[in-house]
Structures are given as C-alpha cells and as structure tokens.
Amino acid sequence: MSRVLVLVVVLVNVAGCDAGAKPTPPPPLHLAAVPLPAPVTVPPVPPPTTALPQHVLLASIDRGPCYGTCPVYKVTVYRDGKVEYVGTDYVKNKGKAAGTVTAEQLAALDKLFTDDHYLAYKDSYEHEDFTDASSAQTSYAPLGASTTKYVRHYYGDTHAPESLTKLEEDFDTIVNTDRWIGTRVVHDKLNGR
C-alpha cells in the first residue's frame, strides 16, 4: 500500500508543479553551416553476364573447280557470327572478304546440320562415276564439341546422298554467299553467256 501512495504523491507533485504554469518554449535552434557529407555513389548493377559466343568454327564449305565455269570459293562461318570468304575463280569477288550473319542465320545453320544428321555421313563421297565434275568439302563443329566433322563430296559420285547436295545448297542460301560469288546472272556475264 505504501508503494501506491508514493506513486500518487509523485504524480500529484509533478502535476502540482505544472499547474497554472505556462509552458516554456524550447530554445530556438541555431543551425550552423555544416558541410554535407559527400554523396555516396553506388555503382550501377551490371546486367547479368551472358557469355559471348566464341570465335570458333560453326561450319564451312569449300567448293572446288570443274571442267567449266563452276564458282571456286571457300566460306567459313564462326559461332560469333563472323564470316570469312575467299574467292578464287568464276566468282564476282576474287580474294578475301569478310562479313557477318545474324543469330537467326547461325541457328538455321546449326539446325541444317543437325536435322540432316550430318555427323552420320561418311567422311568421303569421291567415287568417280563420271569425270570433270566439281566438288565440295563441308565441315561442321557442333556446339561444345572438341572435334570437327568433314565431308568431301565429288559431284561425279552418283552414290552420294542427294541430301548432302541439298545441305550444301542450303548452306549457301542461309549464309547468302551470292553477295560474294554473284547470282546465276552474274556468272553468265562473267563467263560471256
């Protein structure tokens, strides 16, 4: 009980002291010119890292001569989209040139070689059922593979699969090799037809 009385007495005394008294305002604040700290710069968060494609072989085609005016050239496509061209004979552009292909073209090349089961082809179709035909050597390196598959194709070999010839033609279409070798009209002009 004594504890309750003490509390009451303290409250009464505190209240009594303040009763009727006007509250004193707090003293005015004096703001001194204090230099602000230097702003903290937070470096921007880098975007998530996506590995850039490496400059490694995706696929190539090397077309050889024939007894006639067959275009002779080599085109090499790399996984970073770079393309190297070397034209030798019966082409619009002789010598070296470089270009690029889009990500869509790179995907189309990969699809072409995988859908056609390129890795299942024999390494060589070079039987001479007739002579004076042109040839093509293609190569393909699947993504992440440690080896490259090469197929040599002589067009005088009638036992070669037709799908291989179509793959070679589709390669040229996807990469747009006409930009260097020229179209059929250009070939006819180059050869006086």
C-alpha positions in Angstrom: 0.0 0.0 0.0 2.8 2.4 0.7 4.0 2.0 -2.8 0.7 3.1 -4.2 0.7 6.2 -2.1 4.2 7.2 -3.1 3.2 7.0 -6.7 0.2 9.1 -6.2 2.2 11.6 -4.2 4.8 11.8 -7.0 2.1 12.3 -9.6 0.4 15.0 -7.6 3.6 16.8 -7.0 4.5 16.7 -10.7 1.1 17.8 -11.7 1.0 20.4 -9.0 4.3 21.9 -10.1 3.0 22.3 -13.6 -0.5 23.5 -12.7 -1.1 27.0 -13.9 2.4 27.5 -15.2 2.8 28.5 -18.8 4.9 26.1 -20.7 8.3 27.5 -21.7 9.0 27.2 -25.4 12.1 25.3 -26.3 15.1 27.5 -27.1 15.4 28.4 -30.8 17.6 26.1 -32.9 20.7 27.7 -34.3 21.7 25.9 -37.5 25.3 26.4 -38.3 26.6 25.9 -41.9 27.9 22.4 -41.7 29.1 20.9 -44.9 27.1 18.0 -46.0 28.9 14.7 -46.4 29.9 13.8 -50.0 27.2 11.9 -51.8 27.8 8.2 -51.9 27.8 6.9 -55.4 26.6 3.4 -55.9 27.9 1.8 -59.0 25.2 0.5 -61.3 24.4 -3.1 -61.1 25.9 -4.8 -64.1 23.4 -6.7 -66.3 23.5 -10.5 -65.9 26.5 -11.8 -67.7 25.8 -13.8 -70.8 28.7 -15.5 -72.3 29.5 -14.0 -75.7 29.9 -16.5 -78.5 33.4 -17.5 -79.1 35.3 -17.1 -82.4 35.2 -20.9 -83.1 34.1 -22.7 -86.2 30.5 -23.4 -86.8 30.6 -24.7 -90.4 32.3 -24.2 -93.7 32.0 -25.0 -97.4 34.9 -25.2 -99.8 33.8 -25.5 -103.5 36.4 -26.9 -106.0 36.8 -26.4 -109.7 35.2 -28.3 -112.5 35.8 -28.6 -116.2 33.9 -25.5 -116.9 32.9 -22.3 -115.1 32.0 -23.6 -111.6 32.5 -21.0 -108.9 35.5 -21.8 -106.8 35.4 -20.4 -103.3 35.5 -21.1 -99.5 33.2 -19.7 -96.9 33.8 -20.2 -93.1 31.2 -19.3 -90.5 32.1 -18.8 -86.9 29.8 -19.0 -83.8 30.3 -15.3 -83.1 28.6 -14.5 -86.4 31.8 -13.6 -88.3 32.2 -15.0 -91.9 35.4 -15.3 -93.9 35.3 -15.7 -97.7 38.0 -16.5 -100.2 37.0 -16.4 -103.9 39.3 -18.0 -106.4 37.6 -18.5 -109.8 34.4 -17.7 -111.6 33.1 -15.5 -108.8 32.0 -11.9 -108.6 34.6 -11.1 -105.8 38.0 -12.8 -106.1 40.3 -12.7 -103.0 39.4 -12.3 -99.3 36.3 -10.7 -97.9 34.6 -10.7 -94.5 31.0 -10.4 -93.4 28.6 -11.4 -90.7 25.5 -13.4 -90.2 22.7 -12.9 -87.7 21.8 -15.0 -84.7 18.9 -16.4 -86.7 21.2 -17.4 -89.5 23.6 -19.1 -87.1 20.6 -21.0 -85.6 19.5 -22.0 -89.1 22.9 -23.4 -89.9 23.0 -25.4 -86.7 19.5 -26.7 -87.4 20.5 -27.6 -91.0 23.4 -29.7 -90.0 21.7 -31.4 -87.1 18.4 -32.0 -88.9 20.3 -33.5 -91.8 22.2 -35.8 -89.4 25.5 -34.5 -90.9 27.6 -36.4 -88.4 26.2 -39.7 -89.7 27.6 -39.0 -93.3 30.7 -40.9 -94.4 33.8 -38.7 -94.5 34.1 -39.1 -98.3 31.9 -39.5 -101.3 34.5 -39.3 -104.0 33.9 -42.3 -106.3 34.3 -41.2 -110.0 31.2 -42.4 -111.8 32.0 -39.6 -114.2 34.7 -37.0 -114.5 35.1 -33.2 -114.8 32.6 -32.5 -112.0 33.1 -30.0 -109.3 33.4 -30.9 -105.6 32.6 -29.5 -102.2 34.1 -30.1 -98.8 31.9 -29.1 -95.9 32.7 -29.1 -92.2 30.6 -28.7 -89.0 31.6 -28.3 -85.4 28.6 -29.0 -83.0 28.4 -26.5 -80.1 30.8 -27.6 -77.4 32.3 -30.4 -79.5 36.0 -31.0 -79.3 36.2 -32.3 -82.9 35.0 -31.1 -86.3 33.3 -33.4 -88.9 34.5 -33.0 -92.5 32.7 -34.5 -95.6 34.4 -34.5 -99.0 31.9 -34.7 -101.9 32.8 -35.1 -105.5 29.7 -34.4 -107.7 30.7 -37.2 -110.1 29.9 -39.7 -107.3 26.4 -40.8 -108.1 26.2 -42.8 -104.9 26.5 -39.7 -102.7 23.2 -38.9 -100.9 21.1 -36.2 -102.5 20.5 -34.7 -99.1 24.2 -33.8 -98.9 23.9 -31.8 -102.2 20.8 -30.1 -100.7 22.7 -29.3 -97.5 25.5 -27.7 -99.5 23.0 -25.6 -101.4 21.1 -24.6 -98.3 24.4 -23.6 -96.6 24.9 -21.1 -99.4 21.4 -19.8 -99.2 21.4 -19.3 -95.4 24.8 -17.5 -95.4 23.9 -15.6 -98.6 27.1 -16.4 -100.4 25.6 -14.7 -103.5 26.9 -11.4 -102.0 30.4 -12.6 -103.0 30.1 -15.2 -105.7 27.2 -13.5 -107.6 24.0 -14.8 -108.8 23.4 -17.1 -111.9 23.0 -13.9 -114.0 26.4 -12.6 -112.8 28.0 -16.0 -113.5 26.7 -15.9 -117.1 28.0 -12.4 -117.6 31.4 -13.4 -116.1 31.6 -16.3 -118.5 30.4 -14.5 -121.6 27.0 -16.0 -121.9 
